[in-house]
Amino acid sequence: MAQNQLKKLLGVGFGVAVTIGGTIGTGILRKPGPIAQDIGNPTLIIAVWLIVGVYALAGSLSVMELGTMLPKAGGWYVYARRAFGNYAGFIIGISSWLGSVSAMAFGAAVMSEYTALLFPSTADYQKVVAIGILVAFVAFHSIGVQLASRAQEVMSVLKGVGLLLFVVVCFVVTPDQPVAVSATNIRPLAEGGVWIGILAALQSIFYTYDGWHTAAYFTEEDVDPSRNLPRSMMSGVLLIIGIYILVNLALLYVLPVETLAGSKLPAADAVQVLFGPGSAQVVTFLLMISIMGIINAQIMFNPRVIFAMGRDGLFFRFVTHVNSGGTPTYATILTAGASTLMILTNTYSKLSDIATFFFVLCYASAFGALIQLRKTEPELARPVRAWGYPFTTWTLLIASLAFLVGVVIGDFSSSLYAVAFIAVSYPIYQLIKQ
């Protein structure tokens, strides 16, 4: 029998798994090349990965207060609405949802590309494969939250173990021949100074860390959010930081920084250096597991945003339907449908660029919400309090706003689209709200 209420079925294991699964995608295996090109110095490369990791860790310490104080599905939307009202909640909710919809479409499209590498006969049907992947996930999730959460745990373990094995192999196996050094120009040393390179690298790394907050979307379904959310977020974020640093150290150990800077898929290049041509298929398989894990997480947390909005009368009511397995069925179908539309119209890549603006806007709104709620609702029960408040939260808010400015400067045309959406959002809000 269907009902409009989510089920309390989740615990710490799922929280850690969905943090890892919702964060670690293809970025860690693809981005080190462009980042090396932007910076060109191994110490600085590790430093920028650590800086964003510390941001995510400090951010999780603030979000833990919000998540345990307001244990409701919807993440950023819930906090913005409570602190700043319905319209602000609507903007943040839709921004969060659209950003993740485009990221999910991008993930399915990339997975279809990797499928074509492993199975060349599918090369002419990549859109069909990408849409088929989304349909399969919707069907799987319709069975229920318990099965979907177990799958997330399994995929996150496989992903983590696969990446750690990659690290071990890089440090243990000796290549038969020395690695040739590519004559790649490392940009900032030749142009405009290292700070421009660091800013570009930070934007890339920011995107690879997005997802550190994923466990907060599931507090309504957690059997004990006050106890479990802090453990899930801290453990998950620390594991992610550790994996990202180790993978970068491994790549820098195998590939000279000049060679790394010219690599589009450095993990595959490193494996080929160690084991010869053909071995890169192992990395392709690992990439596919990573993408499956992130799509599984996205198709779990993103529908809960519009589910929460629908429940509050800020989205269509039909998305509040929950099946007997605890899945918000229609919200899931609508989310996957929106990603499918992006795949069919080839708009997901452009929207993924715009998504960076939305993601950082959501971060800033959460830190702003924490500051606002400390003032307006000091009596609210706070099982967990943000460490170092107000210094840490204000620092995170200022850093997020500064980074938002950096995103606008770095990709002005994409940011204009995002700002235009916010400008036209009020009439849409008036039309949809009930």
C-alpha positions as CSV (number, residue, x, y, z in Angstrom):
1,M,0.0,0.0,0.0
2,A,1.5,3.4,-1.1
3,Q,1.9,6.2,1.4
4,N,3.5,9.6,1.3
5,Q,6.1,8.9,4.0
6,L,9.7,7.8,3.8
7,K,10.8,4.8,5.8
8,K,13.5,4.7,8.5
9,L,15.7,1.9,7.2
10,L,19.2,3.5,6.9
11,G,22.3,3.5,9.2
12,V,26.0,4.4,9.4
13,G,27.1,1.9,6.8
14,F,24.8,3.4,4.2
15,G,25.8,6.9,5.2
16,V,29.5,6.3,4.6
17,A,28.8,4.4,1.4
18,V,26.5,7.1,-0.1
19,T,29.1,9.8,0.9
20,I,31.8,7.9,-1.0
21,G,29.5,6.8,-3.8
22,G,28.0,10.3,-4.2
23,T,31.4,12.0,-4.4
24,I,34.0,9.7,-6.1
25,G,33.2,9.5,-9.8
26,T,35.4,9.8,-12.8
27,G,37.0,13.1,-11.7
28,I,39.8,11.5,-9.6
29,L,40.9,9.4,-12.6
30,R,40.5,12.1,-15.3
31,K,41.2,15.5,-13.6
32,P,44.8,15.1,-12.4
33,G,46.1,15.6,-15.9
34,P,44.5,19.1,-16.5
35,I,45.3,20.0,-12.9
36,A,49.0,19.2,-13.4
37,Q,48.9,21.3,-16.6
38,D,47.3,24.2,-14.7
39,I,49.9,24.1,-11.8
40,G,52.9,22.1,-12.9
41,N,54.3,21.6,-9.4
42,P,53.8,18.3,-7.5
43,T,53.8,19.9,-4.0
44,L,51.2,22.5,-5.1
45,I,49.1,19.8,-6.8
46,I,48.8,17.8,-3.6
47,A,48.2,21.1,-1.6
48,V,45.2,22.1,-3.7
49,W,43.6,18.7,-3.4
50,L,44.2,19.0,0.4
51,I,42.7,22.5,0.6
52,V,39.4,21.5,-1.0
53,G,39.4,18.4,1.2
54,V,39.7,20.6,4.3
55,Y,36.9,22.7,2.9
56,A,34.7,19.6,2.5
57,L,35.6,18.4,6.0
58,A,34.9,21.8,7.6
59,G,31.7,22.0,5.6
60,S,30.6,18.6,6.9
61,L,31.1,19.8,10.5
62,S,28.6,22.7,9.8
63,V,26.1,20.6,7.8
64,M,26.0,18.0,10.7
65,E,24.4,20.7,12.9
66,L,21.8,21.4,10.2
67,G,21.1,17.8,9.4
68,T,20.6,16.7,13.0
69,M,18.7,19.8,13.9
70,L,16.3,19.5,10.9
71,P,16.3,15.7,10.1
72,K,14.2,15.9,6.9
73,A,14.7,14.7,3.3
74,G,15.9,17.4,0.9
75,G,19.3,18.6,2.0
76,W,20.1,22.2,1.1
77,Y,16.5,23.0,0.3
78,V,15.3,22.2,3.8
79,Y,17.9,24.5,5.4
80,A,17.4,27.4,3.0
81,R,13.6,27.3,3.4
82,R,13.7,27.2,7.2
83,A,16.2,30.0,7.4
84,F,15.1,32.3,4.5
85,G,11.6,31.4,3.6
86,N,9.7,29.6,0.8
87,Y,11.1,31.5,-2.2
88,A,14.7,31.1,-1.2
89,G,14.0,27.4,-0.5
90,F,12.5,27.0,-3.9
91,I,15.5,28.6,-5.7
92,I,18.0,26.4,-3.8
93,G,15.9,23.3,-4.1
94,I,15.5,23.7,-7.9
95,S,19.1,24.7,-8.3
96,S,20.2,21.6,-6.4
97,W,17.9,19.4,-8.3
98,L,18.8,20.7,-11.8
99,G,22.5,20.6,-11.0
100,S,22.3,16.9,-10.0
101,V,20.0,16.0,-12.9
102,S,22.6,17.4,-15.4
103,A,25.4,15.6,-13.5
104,M,23.4,12.3,-13.7
105,A,22.8,12.8,-17.4
106,F,26.6,13.5,-17.9
107,G,27.4,10.3,-15.9
108,A,25.1,8.1,-17.9
109,A,26.5,9.6,-21.2
110,V,30.1,9.0,-20.1
111,M,29.2,5.4,-19.0
112,S,27.8,4.8,-22.5
113,E,31.2,6.0,-23.9
114,Y,33.1,3.6,-21.7
115,T,30.7,0.8,-22.7
116,A,31.5,1.5,-26.3
117,L,35.2,1.1,-25.5
118,L,34.6,-2.3,-23.9
119,F,31.9,-3.4,-26.5
120,P,32.6,-1.6,-29.8
121,S,29.3,-2.8,-31.3
122,T,27.5,-0.3,-29.0
123,A,29.4,2.7,-30.4
124,D,26.5,3.8,-32.7
125,Y,23.9,3.5,-30.0
126,Q,25.4,5.6,-27.2
127,K,22.3,7.6,-26.5
128,V,20.2,4.5,-26.3
129,V,22.7,2.9,-23.9
130,A,22.8,6.0,-21.7
131,I,19.0,6.2,-21.5
132,G,18.8,2.4,-20.9
133,I,21.2,2.8,-18.0
134,L,18.9,5.4,-16.4
135,V,15.8,3.2,-17.0
136,A,17.5,0.2,-15.4
137,F,18.4,2.3,-12.3
138,V,14.8,3.5,-12.0
139,A,13.5,-0.1,-12.3
140,F,16.0,-1.3,-9.7
141,H,15.2,1.5,-7.3
142,S,11.5,0.9,-7.6
143,I,12.0,-2.4,-5.7
144,G,12.8,-0.5,-2.6
145,V,15.3,1.6,-0.5
146,Q,16.8,-1.4,1.3
147,L,18.0,-3.1,-1.8
148,A,19.2,0.2,-3.3
149,S,21.1,1.0,-0.1
150,R,22.8,-2.4,-0.1
151,A,23.8,-1.9,-3.7
152,Q,25.3,1.5,-2.8
153,E,27.4,-0.2,0.0
154,V,28.7,-2.9,-2.4
155,M,29.6,-0.4,-5.2
156,S,31.3,2.0,-2.8
157,V,33.4,-0.9,-1.3
158,L,34.3,-2.0,-4.8
159,K,35.2,1.5,-5.8
160,G,37.3,2.1,-2.7
161,V,39.2,-1.2,-3.0
162,G,39.7,-0.7,-6.7
163,L,41.3,2.7,-6.2
164,L,43.5,1.5,-3.3
165,L,44.7,-1.5,-5.4
166,F,45.5,1.0,-8.2
167,V,47.6,3.0,-5.6
168,V,49.4,-0.2,-4.4
169,V,50.2,-1.3,-7.9
170,C,51.6,2.1,-8.8
171,F,54.1,2.0,-5.9
172,V,55.0,-1.7,-6.1
173,V,55.3,-2.5,-9.8
174,T,58.4,-1.3,-11.6
175,P,57.9,-0.4,-15.3
176,D,60.1,-2.3,-17.8
177,Q,61.3,0.9,-19.5
178,P,61.7,4.5,-18.1
179,V,58.7,6.8,-18.7
180,A,59.2,9.2,-21.6
181,V,58.9,12.8,-20.6
182,S,56.4,14.7,-22.8
183,A,57.2,18.1,-23.9
184,T,54.0,19.5,-22.6
185,N,53.7,23.2,-21.8
186,I,52.6,23.6,-18.2
187,R,50.5,26.8,-18.5
188,P,51.0,28.9,-15.4
189,L,54.8,28.8,-15.6
190,A,54.5,30.3,-19.1
191,E,51.4,32.4,-18.7
192,G,50.0,34.8,-16.1
193,G,51.5,33.3,-12.9
194,V,50.8,30.3,-10.8
195,W,47.7,31.8,-9.0
196,I,45.7,31.6,-12.2
197,G,46.6,28.0,-12.5
198,I,45.7,27.4,-8.9
199,L,42.3,29.0,-9.3
200,A,41.6,26.9,-12.4
201,A,42.7,23.7,-10.5
202,L,40.5,24.6,-7.5
203,Q,37.4,24.8,-9.7
204,S,38.2,21.3,-11.2
205,I,38.9,19.8,-7.7
206,F,35.7,21.4,-6.2
207,Y,33.7,19.5,-8.7
208,T,35.4,16.2,-7.8
209,Y,34.6,16.7,-4.1
210,D,30.9,17.6,-4.7
211,G,28.9,15.0,-2.9
212,W,30.6,15.2,0.5
213,H,27.2,16.3,1.9
214,T,25.1,13.5,0.4
215,A,24.4,11.7,3.7
216,A,22.5,14.8,4.9
217,Y,19.8,14.1,2.3
218,F,18.8,10.9,4.1
219,T,18.4,12.0,7.8
220,E,14.7,11.5,7.6
221,E,15.3,7.8,6.7
222,D,18.1,7.2,9.2
223,V,17.2,5.2,12.3
224,D,19.3,7.5,14.5
225,P,20.4,10.6,12.6
226,S,21.8,12.4,15.6
227,R,24.3,9.6,16.2
228,N,24.7,8.3,12.6
229,L,25.1,11.5,10.5
230,P,28.2,12.8,12.2
231,R,29.9,9.3,12.0
232,S,28.8,8.9,8.3
233,M,30.0,12.3,7.2
234,M,33.3,12.4,9.0
235,S,34.3,8.8,8.1
236,G,33.2,9.3,4.5
237,V,34.9,12.7,3.9
238,L,38.2,11.5,5.6
239,L,38.2,8.4,3.4
240,I,37.6,10.5,0.3
241,I,40.4,12.9,1.1
242,G,42.8,9.9,1.8
243,I,41.9,8.2,-1.5
244,Y,42.2,11.4,-3.5
245,I,45.7,12.2,-2.0
246,L,46.9,8.6,-2.4
247,V,45.8,8.4,-6.1
248,N,47.5,11.7,-6.9
249,L,50.7,10.6,-5.2
250,A,50.6,7.3,-7.1
251,L,50.1,9.1,-10.4
252,L,53.0,11.5,-9.7
253,Y,55.2,8.5,-8.7
254,V,54.6,6.7,-12.0
255,L,54.3,9.6,-14.4
256,P,56.6,12.7,-14.6
257,V,54.6,15.8,-14.0
258,E,55.2,16.9,-17.6
259,T,53.7,13.6,-18.9
260,L,50.8,13.8,-16.4
261,A,50.0,17.3,-17.6
262,G,49.5,16.0,-21.1
263,S,47.3,13.1,-20.1
264,K,43.5,13.0,-20.7
265,L,43.1,9.8,-18.7
266,P,46.2,9.6,-16.5
267,A,45.1,6.5,-14.5
268,A,44.9,4.5,-17.8
269,D,48.3,5.9,-18.9
270,A,49.9,4.9,-15.6
271,V,48.5,1.3,-15.9
272,Q,49.8,1.1,-19.5
273,V,53.2,2.3,-18.4
274,L,53.3,-0.5,-15.8
275,F,51.7,-3.3,-17.7
276,G,51.8,-2.4,-21.4
277,P,49.2,-1.7,-24.1
278,G,45.7,-3.2,-23.5
279,S,45.9,-3.1,-19.8
280,A,44.1,0.2,-19.7
281,Q,40.8,-1.7,-20.0
282,V,41.1,-2.4,-16.2
283,V,40.9,1.3,-15.6
284,T,37.9,1.6,-17.9
285,F,36.1,-1.1,-15.8
286,L,37.0,0.8,-12.6
287,L,35.6,4.0,-14.1
288,M,32.4,2.2,-15.0
289,I,32.0,1.0,-11.3
290,S,32.7,4.6,-10.1
291,I,30.0,6.0,-12.4
292,M,27.5,3.3,-11.5
293,G,28.1,4.2,-7.8
294,I,27.6,7.9,-8.4
295,I,24.4,7.4,-10.5
296,N,23.0,5.1,-7.9
297,A,23.6,7.8,-5.2
298,Q,22.2,10.5,-7.4
299,I,19.0,8.7,-8.2
300,M,18.6,8.1,-4.5
301,F,19.2,11.6,-3.1
302,N,18.1,13.9,-5.9
303,P,14.4,12.8,-6.1
304,R,14.2,13.5,-2.3
305,V,14.7,17.2,-3.0
306,I,11.6,17.5,-5.1
307,F,9.8,15.1,-2.8
308,A,10.4,17.5,0.1
309,M,9.4,20.5,-2.0
310,G,6.2,18.8,-3.1
311,R,5.4,17.9,0.5
312,D,5.8,21.6,1.4
313,G,3.6,22.8,-1.5
314,L,6.5,24.2,-3.5
315,F,6.4,21.6,-6.3
316,F,3.9,19.3,-7.9
317,R,2.1,17.2,-5.3
318,F,2.3,13.9,-7.3
319,V,6.1,13.7,-6.5
320,T,5.2,12.9,-2.8
321,H,4.0,9.4,-3.7
322,V,6.1,6.7,-1.9
323,N,5.8,3.0,-2.7
324,S,5.8,0.1,-0.3
325,G,9.6,-0.2,-0.5
326,G,10.1,3.4,0.6
327,T,11.1,4.8,-2.8
328,P,9.5,8.2,-3.9
329,T,8.5,6.6,-7.2
330,Y,7.2,9.5,-9.3
331,A,10.0,11.8,-8.0
332,T,12.5,9.2,-9.2
333,I,10.9,8.8,-12.6
334,L,10.7,12.6,-13.1
335,T,14.3,13.0,-12.1
336,A,15.5,10.3,-14.5
337,G,13.1,11.7,-17.2
338,A,14.8,15.1,-16.9
339,S,18.2,13.5,-17.3
340,T,16.9,11.6,-20.3
341,L,15.7,14.8,-21.9
342,M,19.1,16.3,-21.5
343,I,20.7,13.3,-23.1
344,L,18.3,13.5,-26.1
345,T,18.9,17.2,-26.6
346,N,22.7,17.1,-25.9
347,T,22.3,19.8,-23.3
348,Y,23.8,17.9,-20.3
349,S,27.4,19.0,-21.0
350,K,26.5,22.7,-21.0
351,L,24.3,22.2,-18.0
352,S,27.1,20.4,-16.2
353,D,29.1,23.6,-16.5
354,I,26.2,25.7,-15.1
355,A,25.9,23.1,-12.3
356,T,29.1,24.2,-10.7
357,F,27.5,27.6,-10.1
358,F,24.4,26.0,-8.6
359,F,26.5,23.6,-6.3
360,V,28.5,26.5,-4.8
361,L,25.4,28.6,-4.4
362,C,23.9,25.7,-2.4
363,Y,27.0,25.4,-0.2
364,A,26.8,29.2,0.5
365,S,23.1,29.0,1.3
366,A,23.7,26.2,3.9
367,F,26.4,28.1,5.7
368,G,24.3,31.2,5.6
369,A,21.3,29.2,6.9
370,L,23.3,27.9,9.9
371,I,24.3,31.5,10.8
372,Q,20.7,32.7,10.4
373,L,19.1,29.9,12.4
374,R,21.6,30.4,15.3
375,K,20.1,34.0,15.5
376,T,16.4,33.4,14.7
377,E,15.8,29.9,16.3
378,P,18.4,29.5,19.1
379,E,15.9,27.3,21.0
380,L,15.9,24.5,18.4
381,A,17.4,21.3,19.6
382,R,20.9,20.9,18.3
383,P,22.2,17.3,19.0
384,V,25.5,18.3,17.2
385,R,27.0,21.7,17.1
386,A,29.2,23.1,14.3
387,W,32.8,22.8,15.4
388,G,34.6,26.2,15.7
389,Y,31.4,28.3,15.2
390,P,31.1,31.1,14.3
391,F,34.7,31.4,12.9
392,T,34.6,28.2,10.8
393,T,31.1,28.8,9.4
394,W,31.8,32.4,8.5
395,T,35.1,31.4,6.9
396,L,33.3,28.7,4.8
397,L,30.6,31.2,3.8
398,I,33.1,33.8,2.7
399,A,35.2,31.1,0.9
400,S,32.0,29.8,-0.9
401,L,31.0,33.4,-2.0
402,A,34.6,34.1,-3.2
403,F,34.6,30.8,-5.1
404,L,31.2,31.7,-6.6
405,V,32.7,34.9,-7.9
406,G,35.6,32.8,-9.2
407,V,33.2,30.5,-11.0
408,V,31.5,33.5,-12.6
409,I,34.8,35.0,-13.8
410,G,36.2,31.6,-14.9
411,D,33.1,30.7,-17.0
412,F,31.1,33.9,-17.4
413,S,28.8,32.6,-20.2
414,S,27.7,29.5,-18.2
415,S,27.2,31.6,-15.1
416,L,25.0,34.0,-17.0
417,Y,22.6,31.1,-17.8
418,A,22.5,30.3,-14.0
419,V,21.8,33.9,-13.1
420,A,19.2,34.2,-15.8
421,F,17.4,31.1,-14.3
422,I,17.4,32.8,-10.9
423,A,16.0,36.0,-12.5
424,V,13.0,34.1,-14.0
425,S,12.5,31.8,-11.1
426,Y,9.9,34.0,-9.3
427,P,7.1,33.6,-11.9
428,I,7.9,29.9,-12.0
429,Y,7.7,29.7,-8.2
430,Q,4.3,31.5,-8.3
431,L,3.0,29.1,-10.9
432,I,4.1,25.9,-9.1
433,K,3.5,26.7,-5.5
434,Q,0.3,25.4,-4.0
